[in-house]
Amino acid sequence: GAGVSQSPSNKVTEKGKDVELRCDPISGHTALYWYRQSLGQGLEFLIYFQGNSAPDKSGLPSDRFSAERTGGSVSTLTIQRTQQEDSAVYLCASSFLSRSSDTQYFGPGTRLTVL
Amino acid sequence: AQSVTQLDSQVPVFEEAPVELRCNYSSSVSVYLFWYVQYPNQGLQLLLKYLSGSTLVKGINGFEAEFNKSQTSFHLRKPSVHISDTAEYFCAVVGGGSYIPTFGRGTSLIVHP
């Protein structure tokens, strides 16, 4: 079956511009996560959605970052007024439920470069 | 709070040699432990996970890991590596009712012919 997909795969933007990154989770998965992966830094949690509950935004690094999940499926991560330090790979993951023991299924990521 | 330390940022090894990738965690509560692998230009995929029961966990591609509660470790091992095992390996911990895993910084396994 189809896995988690993300678009675009690569995004180059100029400092100060806004960007939108898209994630399509596996059909039927109720939990969705966004992470940021910087070189040598591992995965940094950004935001978590579970069903119709309010998202856990505790990992968002600043108010320039926001995310939505429409209809319990597709999610969009928006970064406003991008800065060079926002350059990273943004990974999306989904899981069937939101139990601690659940496996997360990751998309291939969007590589964001801010010039 | 929970944290994960992957002690080696890079592990070079020759093909067919054994390998161990180290992972230590800290948590004040019971945890679930995971190893994920990331091949170049791909997302992460699960290698194996420890939930409960036997402390020796077997995963895909011939990898296994042993949960050691007293040493708070979850080291990943493979008795004989292949060139195709060259990838980034991440250890992760979830515990204390949280749904959000904490990932280590990753270990780059480089297998030489």
Interface residues (C-beta under 8 A of the other chain):
Chain A: V4 A31 Y33 Y35 G40 Q41 G42 L43 F45 Y48 Q50 D56 G59 L91 A93 S98 R99 S100 S101 T103 Q104 Y105 F106 G107 P108 G109
Chain B: S9 Y32 F34 Y36 N41 Q42 G43 L44 Q45 L46 K49 L51 F90 V94 G95 G97 S98 Y99 I100 P101 T102 F103 G104 R105 G106
